[in-house]
Amino acid sequence: MSATRAADAADDFRGPLDIARAATVVLDGRDTVVGWSPAATELLGFGAHEAVGRPLSAFLSPLPAEGPLPAASDRPAGADR
């Protein structure tokens, strides 16, 4: 395999795992949002100005510890984004 083809293959693999494109949320020790990526805005529908300084629980609800996942109709508004 040539170096060019190897680089192309690496780009194809990295695409979905590229941290520059990942939906990233940074939390402090109290689960307060201190960082919010543009991809997080796209995925969750909240801008950084709405998210930073608020608890993570304001955006994500915990899943049940056991049993099936909740039906789509039982999810909080905006969870389908």
C-alpha positions as CSV (number, residue, x, y, z in Angstrom):
1,M,0.0,0.0,0.0
2,S,1.4,3.4,-0.9
3,A,1.8,6.2,1.7
4,T,-0.9,8.2,0.0
5,R,-3.4,5.3,0.1
6,A,-2.5,4.6,3.7
7,A,-3.2,8.2,4.6
8,D,-6.5,8.1,2.8
9,A,-7.5,5.0,4.7
10,A,-6.6,6.6,8.0
11,D,-8.7,9.6,7.1
12,D,-11.7,7.4,6.4
13,F,-11.3,5.6,9.8
14,R,-10.8,8.8,11.7
15,G,-13.8,10.6,10.3
16,P,-16.4,9.7,12.8
17,L,-13.9,9.6,15.6
18,D,-12.3,13.0,14.9
19,I,-12.3,14.9,18.1
20,A,-12.6,18.2,16.2
21,R,-16.1,17.0,15.0
22,A,-17.2,15.2,18.2
23,A,-20.0,16.4,20.3
24,T,-18.0,17.2,23.4
25,V,-19.2,18.4,26.8
26,V,-16.7,19.3,29.5
27,L,-17.9,19.1,33.1
28,D,-16.4,20.3,36.4
29,G,-16.3,18.2,39.6
30,R,-20.0,19.0,40.3
31,D,-21.3,18.0,36.9
32,T,-21.6,21.6,35.8
33,V,-21.0,22.3,32.1
34,V,-17.9,24.3,31.6
35,G,-17.3,23.5,27.9
36,W,-19.7,22.8,25.0
37,S,-18.6,22.1,21.4
38,P,-20.4,23.2,18.2
39,A,-21.2,19.5,17.5
40,A,-22.9,19.3,21.0
41,T,-25.0,22.2,19.9
42,E,-25.9,20.4,16.7
43,L,-26.7,17.1,18.5
44,L,-28.6,18.4,21.5
45,G,-30.0,21.7,20.2
46,F,-28.6,23.9,22.9
47,G,-26.0,26.6,22.3
48,A,-22.9,27.0,24.5
49,H,-24.4,30.2,25.9
50,E,-27.4,28.1,27.1
51,A,-25.4,25.2,28.4
52,V,-22.3,26.6,30.2
53,G,-22.8,27.1,33.9
54,R,-25.8,24.7,34.1
55,P,-25.8,21.2,35.4
56,L,-25.6,18.3,32.9
57,S,-28.9,17.0,34.2
58,A,-30.6,20.0,32.6
59,F,-29.8,18.5,29.2
60,L,-29.6,14.7,29.7
61,S,-31.8,12.6,31.8
62,P,-30.5,9.4,33.2
63,L,-31.7,6.1,31.7
64,P,-33.3,3.6,33.9
65,A,-30.8,1.4,35.7
66,E,-32.6,-1.8,34.6
67,G,-35.2,-2.8,32.1
68,P,-35.9,-1.6,28.6
69,L,-35.2,1.8,27.2
70,P,-38.1,4.3,27.5
71,A,-40.3,4.6,24.5
72,A,-39.7,7.6,22.2
73,S,-42.9,9.2,23.5
74,D,-41.6,9.0,27.1
75,R,-38.4,10.9,26.3
76,P,-38.0,14.6,27.3
77,A,-38.8,17.2,24.6
78,G,-35.9,17.6,22.3
79,A,-34.4,14.2,23.1
80,D,-35.0,13.1,19.5
81,R,-32.4,15.5,18.2
